[in-house]
Amino acid sequence: MANDYSGITRPYGDTPRTVQAPATDLNQSDLNEIGRSNSPDTGDLRRSYNFGNDYTKLSYQRDPYLHFLNMMRKVPTDDPKFKSTTRRGGASLRRFGYVVGLGAVGEVCTGDLTEDLASGAWNSAGLREVLQATAPGMSATSFSNSSFDTTQGNLQAIMIMCDYARVGQLQNRVGTTVSATVGYQLGGAGTKPNWFHPNQMIQIPVSSTAPADAFNTPTDYVLARIISIFDVTASNTAVTYGEGVILNCRLIKTQATHIYPTSYYGASWDGSTNTDLLDVSHSTGTSSLAQKLEPMRTYVSGSAYHELSGYGESHRDQLYSTDYGLTQEFKETAMMSYRAMSTVLKFEKNPWTEEWQDKMLSINLQLAYTSYFGEQYEDADGITYTEGIINYILNNGNQFALSYADKDVDDFLEDMSAFNDPRFKPDMGMNTYYFVPTRTWNWLAKQSGYMKNNVEISPNYRMQMSGSGKKLGVPVRVIDVDGTSMKVVRDVNLDRTNVKMVAIDMNGCAIRPLVGNGYNNDVSVHVGVKDKKNSGESYRVDLIDADIGFKHKIPELHAVWV
């Protein structure tokens, strides 16, 4: 793509180097061919003042998120298209799956099960196709049984699937409606639970009630030891749509009445016409991970080996995921005639100082808006745009609802419980700030004040104002919601949006100025890029510019309330 140089003046036909058009030679002037030293300067390069960590101090209370990033999370990059890597820990907390089918007593699978999906899609119909397939060594419709065998020591085949990506440990977010194109469906491609191994013990929640159109509550559990494992693959035209595993197990603990896996869902569940693919979306309250999905999960609960056994099988968790970001060029120009600059005004006195300060605040505001609302994109002209945190969360993170009229303290407690579930984001450093518009800032104060003054006079409030102070000069309120300390910051840039609150973990974001090869493209003021001395024209131009990107990662650390 050709570069567009229409925005710059090139009196001698010079072509500046760009990323798309790297230089093939160097235009060198004043070459001293006979070895003389101390050649006189032939031009004035003009001094650039790098504002670096100081520019946001001009408006830190108006733009607190940008100020926090600038002071706490500045990570320079030497590439305008930068990549980042995230390592998610806590893989051992995710060694679970959901029982989707049971074989008849004594039916033990002897090989991998592969099914060519007629529909070419993974949904309830695709699951039914898999459950009706003939597994090696088993009869037709092998997994249509809906209950566990009741005899201790018997063998039974169990089909298990999972709901998060094995590579990178990527999972569904709070408030995301999972579908074939969004999130991670139960048993979808890339979710095969490869952490089950022979001689592991698994604990399976069960109910005494047959499956119906509601989630069953566990009334007991079945305990089994894994004997062998085989893969399940559902594909169409060589594209994998669904996958899971078959565990041949010996039943160690079972009962006569508590025999139905709680992970079954759908009226008259029988593995044939009435099998529904479990919806693994989760949000708050009874639809939360804790109350909806956790009671249906089968976990590895231990191991049991023979006395003369060798070492057991193992696997390596793939904990890393990658992402990329773009930097964006920002500019503001301050210009004024020398006559205007020389005129003493009644109020401002020095109009040039007023002009310069206004332009500096303007570029600060540009960056503040972009840090929230930017869209990552490279257009047909080769211009790159960086991404803001709210756009990032709406596309990838947790989402909650907040209605000022209907939201009560109990609702807010459910939100915090779902957002801070340790199974959802284990061993992640918590450095979360809650940025709110003015209306939410006032609403939270009213909520906490009501609880303190009217509910009870004791320190045991579920929601209370526990203090206030400042962080890097910005006022911060601390509100305790049943053990969660919310550090709330008012940000007026949110007043004109539908966002009612945004939770941002500062460990999961950064501001990235382009710095490399001795050139610093952080916010800088280039003084006198045009003035009488270098142009002969009676006006002055100062340029304020920056080439900066915003990086966000680990979307489960962040949330937005709308």
Summary of the structure (lengths in Angstrom):
residues: 562
radius of gyration: 31.0
end to end distance: 40.3
largest distance: 102.4
contacts: 1740
relative contact order: 0.16
helix: 20%
strand: 31%
